[in-house]
Each structure stands twice: as C-alpha cells, then as structure tokens.
Amino acid sequence: MKKILIFFLIVTSFNIFAANSVDEISIQYYKNIRGMGMGNTYVTSASDESVLLYNPAMLNYIDRYKFSLFGLAVGMNDEGKDVIGTMIDVSNDISDGSFEDNDWNNDGKVDDSDQFKYLKDKQSEINNLSLNGYFGDFTGLINKNFGIGLFAYSNINKLAIVNPVNPTVIANMSLNVEAPIGIATKIGPFSFGASIRYLNYINFDSKLTSNKLISAQNVNDSKAMFSLLGATKNEGFGLDFGGLIGNDKFKLGFALQDAYTKVDTWRDSEEVNINGHPTNSGNYVTYYIGEHTVTPNLRAGISIKPSKWLQLSGEVENLLNKDMNNDGEDDTNIYKKLHLGSEISMFPHSINLKLRAGINQGYGTYGFYVQPLRFMERAPLFLKVVLLPLWILNDVEFEYADFTEELSPHVGVKPNHMQALSFTLRF
C-alpha cells in the first residue's frame, strides 16, 4: 500500500506542476444519471459503479455487495428532439400526400412553388439546430474496497442537418468502451483508492455533403467508411486516484481522473504520410498517428449528511485549469467548474424514492431515483415464493435527470439542456 501511495504522490506532483503538452487531448467522460441530477457532483457523493471512474476512494464507503447485470441510459437535448420532430413531420407529410397536395403559399393554387415553400420553411427550422445526445450501458460488481466494471457509451456532441433540400450532415460523436478495476483502503481517518482502466474509443468528426452521402451507400469496406466519417481509433490505459477523509456524516475529498493516461491513435485513409509527403496509396490502410496524453482532471469535493434522509454536496473540477474542451485555451472560468447537489431519501423500505436537485455551471438540475419493487425485500417468505420473479427483481432501478451544461467557454452563452433516463437491473 505504501508503494501505491508513493507512486500516487509522484504522479500527482508531476501532473500539477507540468505544463500543458502539445500532445494532450481530452476525452468524453461517462455520464452518470445520479450525478447529472445532483449538479454533476461525484467526488464525495458517488455510490454506484461510477466510483470506478470518478473517485475509487469511495469504494471504501460501499456498504453492501452490488452486481449490475446491465444499466441502460439514454439522453437527448431539446434541439435534438425538435430536429427529430421536424423530420418526422416531413416524412408524414410526404407519405400521406399533403406535401404535394397542400397550398403552402396560400395563393389559391397548388404547384411546385408550394413544395419549395414547404421545404424552405422546414429547412429554416432545422438549420440552426443540432442534436446532442447520450447513450450508455454498464455492467459491474462493486463491494467494499473493490470494484470491476465494463462501460460502453456514446456521446453525440453534435449531429446537424444543413439544408434538407441539398443536405450536408455534420457529425461529431464518440463511441467509448472502458473497463476499470478499482481498489480502496483506509489508513486511520483517510481513505485512498486507485483504479486502472482499459480504454478503447472511436471519435467521428465529419461533414458529409450530399455527394458523400450518396457515395457512402456504395461503401462496403469498413476502413473506407471510417475514413469517410473522419474517424480516429484510440486505445490505451489510464490511472485514476482519489482520497477522502470523514465518515457517513461528513466527507472531504479529491480525485485525480486520468492521473496518467496514454492512448495510441490510428486513422484509416487512402492518403498516407511518407517522409513528410502525403501519398495516395490506392487502398485504404490503417496508419499510426501517435501517442497522446489524456488531460488530467483534478476535482475536490465535500458532502454533508445531516440526517438519514438528506445529503448535500459541493464540488470544484479542473483545478489544474487544463484545456478540457480541446479549444486550444486553458479553462479558467470558475463558474464552469462549480457544482452543487442535494438528495432527499423517502420511503426506503417500500419504493426507495430519492429526489435530487443541484446547480451545474450555474444551471439548475433535478432528477429522481426509484426502486418500485423494493418492498419485496422485506416481504414474508410465502409472498416471496408466490411472487418469486418480483422478489428476484427487487433491486431494479429507474432514474431520471434534467440537466444543463455549458458548451461555450463562458457561462450563459450556449446552454445545452438535456433530459436522460436510465434502467438498471441489479442483483
């Protein structure tokens, strides 16, 4: 354990005093529904599989064995729902004939100008909107001082259609797989934790014109498709550390995500770089771009639990002022780093309802958690036998979060409002 702590101090000191490296990149973090509802607070409040990614020291506070067979989560922003709604309207109007038969100009006649007017109106509705969404799944096992998990998730940072008549699709998204293993221990009043995780993710950053969309229909080779979508493939390993002091009533802690994380990057292309000169190889090949260091994120948090039914938490992230959004500038805006959260627990032995609220980067968040079959855990034995499937599923969880984050460097410029749902099957 002493060796782990010494290594931790060395790595932490290196990251705190090291300047930004030209090969540093940031990656998308797994979105946890509980954290989203509680203002994006994790360091001293996470109590499920997310501790493996946000603060492994919290494993010391896991009070019972938890095995998650799967946990599905999905979220979408308001603009994304508007885009999908508009596209559904267009599809319905075309299928039922109203696209061609209606007088959209209100000039008393039906001709091609009506169809042009209709498409132009729909285009104006879509042009300034972009879908931002999230889909995730995890399976894992956590117990006191130990946890292992597998997380698969996708972040859609931007998916937009410009000019539906002659469409251009803009797509910026990632597909991520992470497999962490975490341990924790307690020394006196202090808890320390560390996790190592395998990372494999693909980033897509593409602008597909109508010609590219047509050519994509004839692409059968996966490398050609990845090249068309502007994909980069990344693989590596990461280390996360955390520390806490306190008890169930009060906790003060920190976490260093990606304390030492390296990824190798590849890309598929016909064009390869040979001795500094771009050369068309004639075939799509996978070539190595290089090794990158993932930007570390130092977080500090506090949580207070004045009663069994109330928890309050506060957190500050990116204390190293790193460039977390890959815009080429250090992130120094304090308002983007602040997070506050609260959770009220009700009916713990029947439906285990938890109401959540918080503030993320100056925006309000809220959510809830419920275990509708929790009452089966204390049901009489004969009832457990008669209703065996319900008893087995007594740890089924449903969660909801209403969440807003800032996409620009400054708060209040480009808020992104998202709603998310999750369903988790535990045993």
PyMOL commands that set and color helices and strands:
alter all, ss='L'
color gray80, all
select helices_A, chain A and resi 2-17+33-37+51-54+56-61+78-95+98-101+112-127+210-216+222-228+334-336+374-378+381-386+388-392
alter helices_A, ss='H'
color red, helices_A
select strands_A, chain A and resi 24-25+66-77+131-143+146-162+168-187+190-208+231-246+250-257+262-274+277-294+297-307+310-316+338-346+353-360+363-370+397-406+415-426
alter strands_A, ss='S'
color yellow, strands_A
deselect
rebuild
show_as cartoon
